[in-house]
């Protein structure tokens, strides 16, 4: 993964700070967050496995560190982020 702000190499899935698997209208989506130590911004990669189509991977604009930390804190409240059918409050708020 490359930083969406400064293009620094952030490593692979093993170096992401947080992630969550979601079930969105029959599609599986995995949102993964990385923190760049070089510039301090977060990068969000969304992997969407579409039920009726091809896989889509997007990288969002850089996320300010304070905003990224708030998102990561929310995701870390999930007891099972790898389970797209988890019924915790985090998944309930995001599986829309």
CORBEL-V246685 format. One record per residue. N is the residue number from 1. PSI is psi in radians with two decimals (none if undefined). NEAR is the number of other ideal C-beta (glycine too) atoms within 12 Angstrom. Layout:
N&PSI&NEAR  N&PSI&NEAR
//
This chain:
1&2.43&27  2&2.47&20  3&2.31&30  4&-0.13&27  5&-0.91&26  6&0.03&16  7&0.28&16  8&2.51&21  9&2.13&15  10&-0.02&31  11&-2.83&18  12&-2.87&12  13&-0.46&17  14&-0.24&11  15&0.02&20  16&2.66&27  17&-0.69&32  18&2.76&32  19&2.87&32  20&2.42&38  21&2.33&29  22&2.71&33  23&1.79&23  24&1.83&23  25&0.73&13  26&-0.21&15  27&2.58&22  28&2.31&24  29&2.36&30  30&2.05&31  31&2.16&38  32&2.40&36  33&2.33&39  34&2.55&38  35&2.23&33  36&2.08&30  37&-0.37&19  38&-0.76&17  39&-0.23&22  40&0.06&21  41&2.71&30  42&2.63&36  43&2.32&40  44&2.17&37  45&2.24&29  46&2.15&26  47&2.09&27  48&2.02&26  49&1.77&21  50&2.33&16  51&-0.69&14  52&0.78&10  53&-2.88&10  54&2.88&11  55&2.45&16  56&2.26&17  57&2.21&18  58&2.64&17  59&2.15&24  60&2.98&22  61&2.76&15  62&2.57&27  63&2.24&30  64&2.57&20  65&-0.79&21  66&-0.73&14  67&-0.72&20  68&-0.70&32  69&-0.62&20  70&-0.72&17  71&-0.81&30  72&-0.72&28  73&-0.71&16  74&-0.83&22  75&-0.62&34  76&-0.23&19  77&-0.23&21  78&2.27&29  79&-0.31&15  80&1.24&18  81&-0.30&28  82&-0.13&19  83&1.83&20  84&-0.23&28  85&0.22&15  86&2.46&23  87&0.37&15  88&2.95&22  89&-0.53&14  90&-0.89&28  91&-0.72&28  92&-0.66&16  93&-0.44&16  94&-0.39&26  95&1.19&25  96&none&10
//
